[in-house]
């Protein structure tokens, strides 16, 4: 079952390697089948170089394996909590990409310094609070999802489609697995630009009017960037 989604999620995971966002087995992508509510996710600890589409694991909303010969990613509870909380998303990505992870390890939000950031995020890319000892020792991956949602608050998850987990790394999401990967690529480049901006001793965010303009022209109801949807 879900053969098409398995292929999509497999390719999305391979794209993380192609885009230089992961090495070894340091990352995972999942995708949600909206009709059944089932999730397809990368298997835990399986090398990208040997992985095949058939190796993807199908799980239900509670994390039970529906189909697959491997265990799902250990980050599956985080993915599942994000899907349960935000019905608008259909793909989740986790990486340890260098620049975004550097900001997470520094426990810092990524400020919106310029229009490149504003084209993708309506405001800062938030960093979560630290997990308590109890949150780490019990249901760690589930609690990782909870602090992401806690930090986003009432923000539209598609307007701020990434978060940095304190001392850990980035999680990104989108309408589907492909868009989630796209957002992970954008985040890493934005994190790199912000890193160098801070090195140049600049700390002032972009003016709100310019932030609004760049985000809304791409994502607002009257967006005019690109060629529009085909009829």
PARO-464038 format. One record per atom (N, C-alpha, C): x, y, z. Coordinates in pm, whole numbers, padded with zeros to 5 digits, always signed. Layout:
# PARO-464038
XYZ...
This chain:
# PARO-464038
+00084-00121+00000+00000+00000+00000+00088+00125+00000+00029+00238-00042+00098+00367-00041+00230+00365-00120+00233+00290-00229+00357+00275-00305+00407+00408-00360+00316+00493-00407+00356+00622-00462+00419+00709-00355+00357+00713-00237+00410+00797-00129+00545+00744-00081+00562+00613-00081+00692+00556-00044+00802+00608-00136+00773+00611-00266+00872+00659-00363+00902+00807-00342+00798+00883-00312+00816+01027-00289+00901+01051-00165+00870+00982-00057+00944+00999+00068+01087+00949+00055+01105+00837-00015+01240+00787-00042+01322+00893-00116+01266+00949-00224+01338+01048-00302+01367+01173-00220+01273+01211-00134+01294+01327-00048+01411+01303+00047+01423+01182+00099+01536+01150+00185+01667+01154+00108+01667+01101-00013+01788+01105-00097+01825+01249-00131+01723+01334-00150+01748+01474-00181+01822+01546-00067+01801+01502+00056+01875+01561+00168+02025+01541+00150+02062+01423+00101+02204+01393+00075+02253+01478-00042+02175+01481-00150+02215+01557-00270+02234+01705-00239+02154+01757-00147+02160+01899-00113+02265+01928-00004+02335+01825+00041+02440+01845+00140+02390+01874+00280+02268+01833+00310+02210+01862+00442+02234+01751+00543+02271+01631+00496+02296+01521+00589+02418+01441+00546+02482+01379+00643+02584+01278+00618+02547+01154+00700+02613+01044+00670+02587+00918+00742+02436+00887+00741+02376+00880+00859+02230+00857+00868+02164+00970+00946+02221+01090+00938+02180+01202+01022+02060+01277+00968+01950+01217+00951+01833+01292+00908+01720+01200+00869+01604+01257+00849+01488+01177+00811+01379+01266+00753+01303+01207+00662+01187+01274+00602+01067+01182+00617+00951+01242+00640+00826+01166+00639+00725+01239+00553+00624+01164+00510+00513+01222+00435+00383+01160+00482+00277+01238+00478+00147+01193+00526+00051+01169+00410-00016+01055+00414-00124+01026+00320-00253+01082+00381-00306+01188+00322-00419+01258+00384-00546+01173+00384-00560+01085+00287-00682+01005+00280-00689+00901+00393-00579+00832+00415-00578+00727+00517-00528+00775+00652-00455+00887+00652-00395+00936+00775-00266+00865+00812-00220+00773+00727-00097+00699+00754+00025+00783+00716+00137+00751+00780+00262+00824+00760+00366+00729+00702+00440+00776+00603+00555+00702+00549+00680+00775+00596+00776+00700+00653+00894+00764+00712+01018+00678+00687+01133+00741+00690+01261+00672+00673+01281+00571+00786+01341+00455+00754+01375+00359+00860+01492+00409+00944+01498+00366+01067+01601+00411+01160+01737+00353+01126+01836+00441+01113+01975+00398+01101+02014+00329+00972+01931+00332+00871+01962+00268+00744+02037+00367+00655+02146+00323+00597+02230+00409+00515+02156+00458+00391+02178+00583+00358+02117+00640+00237+02168+00569+00111+02292+00523+00116+02353+00463-00003+02293+00326-00038+02238+00259+00062+02180+00126+00037+02028+00125+00043+01970+00235+00085+01826+00242+00107+01748+00239-00024+01631+00176-00022+01542+00169-00137+01403+00217-00098+01320+00245-00198+01185+00294-00170+01105+00193-00086+01128+00065-00112+01056-00039-00038+01097-00046+00108+01207+00019+00144+01252+00018+00282+01178+00120+00369+01104+00211+00306+01029+00309+00383+00926+00238+00473+00902+00295+00590+00814+00232+00688+00681+00307+00693+00573+00235+00691+00439+00293+00702+00393+00277+00847+00355+00387+00910+00307+00383+01048+00173+00455+01058+00097+00422+01161-00029+00492+01184-00005+00612+01274-00112+00683+01308-00100+00807+01384-00047+00785+01525-00049+00661+01572+00002+00629+01705+00143+00570+01700+00199+00558+01580+00334+00507+01565+00344+00358+01547+00231+00290+01534+00234+00146+01511+00275+00117+01367+00358+00016+01347+00401-00020+01213+00288-00090+01140+00250-00034+01026+00146-00092+00941+00210-00177+00832+00326-00131+00785+00396-00201+00678+00543-00165+00681+00628-00264+00660+00771-00239+00654+00850-00340+00734+00973-00367+00689+01058-00466+00755+01152-00405+00857+01159-00271+00861+01248-00203+00954+01170-00126+01060+01242-00084+01164+01186+00008+01261+01182+00148+01199+01082+00228+01231+01080+00365+01179+01186+00451+01247+01215+00565+01189+01307+00660+01249+01275+00682+01397+01380+00697+01477+01358+00723+01619+01289+00858+01642+01295+00947+01541+01228+01077+01552+01080+01070+01514+01029+00952+01486+00889+00938+01443+00790+01004+01540+00805+00990+01673+00709+01056+01763+00705+01208+01746+00820+01268+01713+00822+01413+01687+00740+01444+01563+00764+01370+01456+00689+01389+01331+00539+01374+01357+00503+01267+01428+00361+01238+01451+00293+01349+01531+00364+01403+01629+00303+01510+01709+00280+01635+01624+00372+01665+01534+00355+01781+01447+00236+01760+01353+00221+01639+01298+00107+01609+01211-00025+01620+01288-00026+01569+01410-00149+01573+01490-00189+01716+01523-00089+01800+01546-00116+01938+01588-00154+02027+01471-00086+02008+01358-00104+02096+01242-00160+02017+01126-00288+02025+01106-00352+01948+00998-00312+01997+00860-00255+02117+00850-00220+02173+00720-00092+02115+00662-00010+02049+00743+00118+02002+00692+00108+01857+00645+00192+01823+00546+00191+01688+00491+00329+01628+00476+00432+01700+00525+00568+01649+00519+00652+01710+00630+00742+01631+00686+00831+01678+00794+00973+01631+00765+01070+01717+00792+01211+01687+00771+01288+01721+00898+01383+01633+00931+01479+01664+01038+01618+01643+00984+01707+01739+01005+01847+01724+00965+01936+01774+01080+02066+01758+01057+02166+01821+01143+02256+01907+01055+02196+01978+00961+02272+02063+00870+02354+02165+00950+02474+02195+00901+02575+02261+00983+02534+02398+01037+02491+02487+00949+02465+02625+00995+02339+02633+01081+02232+02566+01039+02110+02568+01121+02136+02504+01256+02214+02395+01258+02244+02329+01385+02333+02416+01473+02423+02494+01412+02507+02586+01489+02420+02686+01566+02316+02739+01499+02225+02831+01568+02150+02759+01680+02110+02633+01656+02040+02556+01759+02132+02531+01879+02258+02498+01851+02353+02473+01959+02387+02601+02036+02379+02714+01969+02400+02842+02036+02275+02889+02109+02164+02812+02093+02036+02841+02158+01980+02976+02115+01993+03004+01985+01952+03135+01933+01850+03123+01821+01749+03211+01823+01662+03228+01708+01744+03285+01592+01700+03258+01470+01765+03322+01354+01684+03446+01318+01740+03566+01339+01665+03688+01312+01642+03708+01162+01535+03777+01125+01511+03807+00983+01593+03928+00939+01716+03904+00899+01806+04014+00866+01779+04077+00730+01722+04000+00637+01706+04056+00503+01593+03992+00426+01584+04029+00298+01471+03987+00216+01476+03839+00180+01596+03780+00175+01602+03636+00148+01529+03559+00257+01554+03597+00380+01483+03538+00494+01333+03565+00482+01298+03690+00453+01157+03728+00447+01081+03659+00335+01150+03616+00231+01085+03542+00123+01033+03406+00171+01089+03355+00280+01056+03220+00326+00992+03213+00463+01025+03307+00550+00977+03303+00689+00919+03438+00728+00801+03433+00786+00738+03558+00831+00781+03586+00974+00907+03627+00987+00965+03655+01118+01082+03564+01144+01129+03564+01267+01247+03485+01303+01220+03335+01290+01327+03260+01269+01319+03115+01281+01342+03085+01428+01242+03032+01498+01253+03023+01644+01335+02904+01692+01400+02923+01804+01469+02816+01874+01389+02781+01999+01371+02656+02025+01290+02613+02138+01366+02633+02270+01294+02620+02377+01357+02617+02509+01426+02482+02528+01508+02474+02632+01569+02347+02667+01463+02252+02723+01479+02126+02695+01395+02026+02759+01442+02006+02903+01347+01982+02991+01382+01952+03130+01440+01810+03137+01503+01777+03250+01557+01642+03268+01446+01539+03254+01330+01568+03309+01219+01473+03301+01171+01456+03157+01168+01566+03081+01126+01559+02941+01227+01482+02856+01353+01488+02895+01456+01413+02823+01449+01264+02858+01429+01236+02985+01434+01097+03031+01308+01018+02998+01197+01086+02978+01072+01017+02948+01007+01080+02826+00982+01000+02722+00915+01046+02599+00991+01160+02533+01124+01143+02520+01209+01248+02467+01164+01297+02329+01142+01205+02236+01107+01245+02099+00970+01311+02093+00876+01260+02171+00744+01323+02178+00755+01464+02235+00834+01479+02340+00850+01611+02402+00923+01708+02311+01006+01655+02222+01070+01741+02122+00964+01805+02033+00867+01726+01990+00756+01781+01913+00676+01884+01992+00657+01855+02118+00577+01945+02201+00644+02081+02220+00778+02084+02238+00842+02214+02256+00846+02293+02126+00848+02223+02012+00839+02293+01883+00705+02364+01873+00598+02292+01901+00463+02351+01894+00447+02461+01997+00499+02439+02116+00495+02540+02221+00562+02669+02175+00678+02655+02110+00755+02772+02067+00688+02845+01951+00626+02771+01861+00555+02834+01749+00432+02908+01797+00369+02859+01901+00250+02924+01956+00139+02931+01853+00085+03050+01833-00028+03067+01742+00016+03095+01599+00145+03094+01575+00195+03121+01439+00145+03015+01342+00116+03058+01220+00079+02966+01114+00202+02882+01080+00196+02748+01094+00315+02667+01068+00365+02675+00925+00281+02716+00832+00326+02730+00694+00384+02869+00667+00367+02962+00761+00431+03093+00750+00568+03092+00817+00586+03002+00912+00716+02982+00977+00742+02831+00975+00785+02777+00858+00788+02632+00840+00914+02562+00891+00975+02616+00993+01094+02553+01053+01107+02598+01197+01175+02514+01275+01214+02552+01411+01345+02485+01444+01420+02547+01532+01545+02491+01580+01521+02432+01718+01552+02307+01736+01538+02244+01867+01668+02268+01944+01653+02327+02059+01765+02372+02141+01872+02263+02157+01996+02298+02119+02111+02208+02130+02097+02080+02047+02007+02078+01952+01981+01958+01874+01995+01987+01725+01894+02050+01665+01900+02078+01523+01764+02117+01469+01754+02138+01337+01631+02190+01277+01529+02081+01243+01403+02118+01257+01291+02045+01199+01221+02141+01104+01183+02091+00987+01113+02171+00887+00991+02094+00839+00895+02164+00785+00772+02099+00739+00716+02176+00621+00616+02116+00557+00553+02178+00442+00426+02106+00405+00367+02144+00293+00243+02081+00249+00264+01934+00215+00387+01900+00173+00420+01761+00143+00569+01742+00170+00617+01619+00148+00757+01589+00178+00853+01673+00094+00820+01693-00033+00906+01771-00121+00920+01915-00074+00808+01975-00034+00813+02113+00015+00889+02123+00146+00877+02021+00230+00951+02021+00356+01102+02019+00330+01146+01941+00231+01287+01940+00194+01329+02076+00138+01245+02133+00053+01272+02267-00001+01294+02367+00113+01209+02360+00215+01222+02451+00329+01349+02423+00409+01390+02297+00417+01514+02264+00487+01635+02320+00414+01632+02315+00281+01741+02373+00201+01745+02524+00219+01628+02587+00213+01621+02733+00232+01670+02772+00371+01630+02696+00472+01672+02727+00609+01824+02724+00623+01888+02622+00567+02033+02612+00581+02103+02732+00516+02056+02776+00401+02118+02891+00336+02093+03019+00414+01972+03033+00467+01939+03151+00548+02021+03152+00676+02039+03035+00738+02121+03025+00859+02265+03063+00830+02315+03024+00712+02452+03058+00672+02466+03208+00653+02371+03270+00584+02375+03414+00564+02369+03489+00696+02282+03442+00785+02268+03508+00916+02396+03496+00997+02462+03381+00988+02589+03361+01058+02691+03466+01016+02705+03486+00886+02802+03585+00838+02757+03728+00867+02628+03751+00868+02577+03884+00903+02617+03920+01045+02604+03824+01137+02643+03847+01276+02794+03866+01287+02871+03791+01209+03016+03808+01209+03056+03950+01167+02973+04011+01081+02998+04148+01038+02946+04250+01139+02912+04200+01256+02871+04284+01369+02741+04359+01343+02649+04292+01273+02517+04350+01248+02413+04268+01324+02323+04337+01392+02223+04265+01471+02081+04318+01454+02063+04416+01365+01932+04477+01348+01848+04400+01246+01729+04356+01283+01643+04286+01186+01596+04379+01075+01547+04319+00969+01489+04391+00857+01371+04476+00904+01346+04589+00839+01229+04670+00873+01101+04590+00850+01004+04608+00937+00880+04530+00929+00809+04548+00795+00810+04669+00743+00742+04694+00616+00802+04613+00502+00935+04602+00502+01003+04526+00397+00983+04376+00418+00982+04332+00543+00952+04192+00573+00813+04156+00522+00715+04242+00553+00577+04219+00509+00570+04209+00357+00637+04304+00290+00631+04309+00145+00684+04181+00082+00800+04137+00127+00862+04020+00064+00788+03891+00096+00738+03880+00218+00664+03757+00250+00531+03754+00176+00459+03865+00177+00325+03867+00119+00327+03856-00033+00429+03907-00098+00431+03900-00244+00453+03756-00293+00502+03672-00200+00524+03531-00234+00417+03439-00176+00366+03475-00058+00279+03383+00014+00142+03440+00051+00122+03567+00038-00006+03629+00077-00118+03597-00020-00239+03635+00017-00355+03606-00067-00349+03678-00201-00275+03789-00207-00258+03862-00333-00115+03845-00387-00054+03732-00358+00083+03707-00403+00096+03718-00554+00206+03777-00599+00226+03794-00743+00361+03744-00789+00437+03679-00701+00565+03619-00740+00540+03494-00826+00622+03474-00927+00611+03355-01010+00504+03368-01119+00466+03256-01178+00377+03255-01292+00232+03220-01257+00206+03201-01127+00070+03167-01088+00039+03022-01116-00076+02978-01069-00118+02840-01089-00176+02821-01228-00144+02706-01286-00198+02673-01417-00347+02644-01406-00422+02694-01502-00566+02670-01501-00599+02534-01559
